[in-house]
Amino acid sequence: MIDSHAHVAFEAFDNDRDEAVARMAAVGVKGWIEIGADMVSSRQAVAMARKYSNAWATVGVHPDDINKLTENDWREMEQLITGNKVVAIGEVGLDYYRGGKREEQEPVLLRFIRLAVTRDLPVVWHIRSGDRDANEDLLEILGRLSVDERPRGVMHSFSGSLEQAQRYLELGLYVSFSGVVTFKNSGALPEVAKLVPLDRMLVETDAPFLAPVPHRGERNEPAYVRLTAEKIAQLRGVDLEVVDSATEQNTRKLFGLK
């Protein structure tokens, strides 16, 4: 399998980064996608993809940090995504928990959409609700775009309802599950994980965050993506190899991984 969303460049891995990469390989995880969340981590993601043969990069700015973006940053992102191991725009989206209001975030989101479509890259969507439902807002925004204007992509660490997952699927998007699906208080996620078609599902860690049970509360790492896949296999009543094979194939297809 492949960890479709991790932040191995973050300082949480400064003391054992190479060891974490080795542990990943030891449990059969073939690689990971290093996610850019601001300008610094986007540069780091590109550097990680160059250093490790089993890593790929995304470039983007988390909605919490979009107020810092300058025109020079947009020009630099254009340059960063020319690398042949940069496979997506992200993580970008809407965050009403710590970010600003929709009217502040939406223009930047639309600019990232145009960049993704122009460069024929998928989008890694970060959606977090607060005083309003960010999933509903993204669905409305994407729904009013034409097919040619709408990028392909994935809902990172999906946390919405089954009905919302179905609507994302209708828009051609993939749904990604993190370690949250293993939590006792995971809400609707187990039901969503049982019903999302296997050919539209990804797995991720979001390392160093959201460590799955039995490591909840610890630092997460890409090797633990296997635990999320095992939980999904258990929920669906299938062998781990079924989820392993499907999610790897989906990740390679969405991101164009060689």
N, C-alpha and C positions, 0 to 999 in steps of 0.2 A: 504494500500500500504506500501511499504518498501523503504526507502531512500537507494539506492544502493551504495552511495559514499558520505561520509561526514568526516569532521575533527573536531569533537566535542571536542577532546582533546586539540586543539589549544588554545592559551592564549586568543583569542577573546571571549571564553566562560568561562573564569575563574571566572567571577562575577555572572553568572546565569546559570551554566551548568545544574543543576538539574531542574531548571525552564524551560529551553529549552527542556529537555527530557519530562517534563510534558506537555508542549504546543504541542509537537509532538503527544503525545497520545490523547490529547483533540480533535484534528482534524482528528483522525482516522489513523494516521501513526503508524504502528505496531512496527517499529524498524528501525535500520540503521546499515550499515556496516561502521565501523571506519577504515579509510584507513591509512596504514603506508606509509610515504613518505621519511623517512630517518631512521637511527637507533633509534634516540630518539622517533620519533612519532610511530615507529613500536612497541617499548616497551610500549608506552602509549596506543596504540590500543589494545594490548593484555590485559593490565590492565583494560581498559574500558570494554572490553568484559566480564571480570571476575566480574566487579562491577555491570553492568547493565544486567538484564536478557534479554532485548530486543536489545542488541548490539552484533555484531560479528566483528571480526578483520581480517585485512590483514597485511602481512609483506612484505616490499619491500623498494626500494630506488629510488626516482625520478631521472631521467637522469641528472638533474642539479647537483646532489650531488654524482655521482658515482665515481668521482675522489678522494673522501675521503675514499672509501671502502678499508678495510684491510682484510686479511685472517681471522683474529679474528672476524670481522664483519660477514663474511660468515658463520663461525662456529656458531656464536650466532643466526643468522637467522635460521639455521638448527634446533637449540634448540627451538626457539620461535614458529616455525610452528608445533611443536608436540602438542600444545594445541588444545583441541577438539573444541574450538570456533574460531580457525584460519581457515578461509575458502578460502583464495586465496593468491597468490603472487601479490604484487602490492602496490602502483602504480609504474610501470616500463615502459620503452619504449624508445622513441626517442624524443628529444626536440632540435630543431635547432634555437630556438628563444634566449635562454640563455645558452644552453648546448654546448658541443663541436661538433666536426665533426663526420660524420657517422663512420669513421674508428676508432674513439675513443670510441664511444658509442656501436657499434654493438657487440664487444666481450662480454661486460657485459650483454647486452640484451640476447645473446645466452646462457649465463650461467644461467640467470634467467629462460629462457625457459627450460633448462635441469632440473633445480631444480623443476619447476612446474610439468613437466612430471614425474619425478622420484617420487614425492610426490602425484601425481594424484590430483593436485589442478589447478583451473582456474587461468588465468592471468588477472589483471586489467590493461589495456593498456592506458598509457598516451602518446599521439602523438600530437606534436605541430610543425608546419612547421615554417621555417624562410627563409634562403636563398635557400632552396630547399624543395620539398614536402615530408614531413616525412611519410605521409600516403602511398605514392607510394613506399618508401623504405621499410616500414614494410610489405606491400603486397608482395613485391619481396622476402623478407627474409622468410616470412611464406610460400610463394608459392613454394619455393625450398625444403622445409622440407617434409618428408614423413608423412602420416597420423599418424603414431605412434610417430613421433618426434614432432608433432605440438600440443600445448596445447589448450584446450578450453578456452574461455575467453570473455571479453567484451571491446568494445571501449568506454572508459570513456569520457563523455562530447563530443560526436562526433561532428566534425566540418568540415568533408570532403564533397565531392560531392555525389550525388545520385549514380553515377556509382561506386564510391569507396565503398559506403555502401553496394551495391549489391555484390561486390567482397568479402567484409568481410563476408557477409552472406553465400556466397558460400564456404568459408573456415570454416563454422560452428560457427562463432562468433556472439555474441549479440551486439546490438547497443544501447547505453545509451544516453538519452537526459537530459540536465541540463536546468537551467533557461534561457540560451541563446536563446532557441527556442521561448521565449516570447518577445525578443528584436525586435525593428523595423528594425535594421540592422543585422538580423540573416542570411542573405544570402540564401543559398539553404536549410537551415535546415527545414523550414516549409514543403517544398516539400518532403524531406527525411522522416519527421515525419508522413506524410500522407501515404507513400508508404511502409515503413518497415513493414513486417508482425507483427501482434500483438503478435505472439508467439515467437518473437525474439527481443523484445523491453524491455528496462529497463528505469526507471526514477531515477534521482538523484538531489542533490542540489550542491555538491562540497562545502558545507558550510565550512567556513564562506564566501566563494567567490561566485560570479556569481548569486547574488540574482535576482529572477525573477521580472518582472513587476507585481505589482506596487511598489515593494520594491527595485528596481534597484538602486545601489549606497549605499545601507544599508548593514549591516551585514546579511548574509544569515543564515538560520537555518533549520533543518530537517522538521519542520512543513510546510515550504514553498514548499516542493516537490509536495504538492497537487496542487499548482498553475501551475506547469509545466504539471502535468497530465491533468488538466482542459484545458490547451491550446492545448494539443495533441488531447484530445477528441473533442474540437471545430474544429480543423483542419480536423479531420477525419469524423466529423458529426455523432458522437456516444455519448452515455451517459458516464459520468465520470466513472460510475461503471464498464463499459467495459474495460477501460484502467486500472483502479484500480485493477481489478481482474486479468487481463492478466499480468501486470507488477509484481504484487506480486508473482504470480505463477512462472513466469520466473526467478525471483530473487531467490526464494526458490530452484528451479530446478538447476540453474547454480551453486549456492554456496552450495548446499546440506544443506539448513537450516532446522533445526528441528522445 
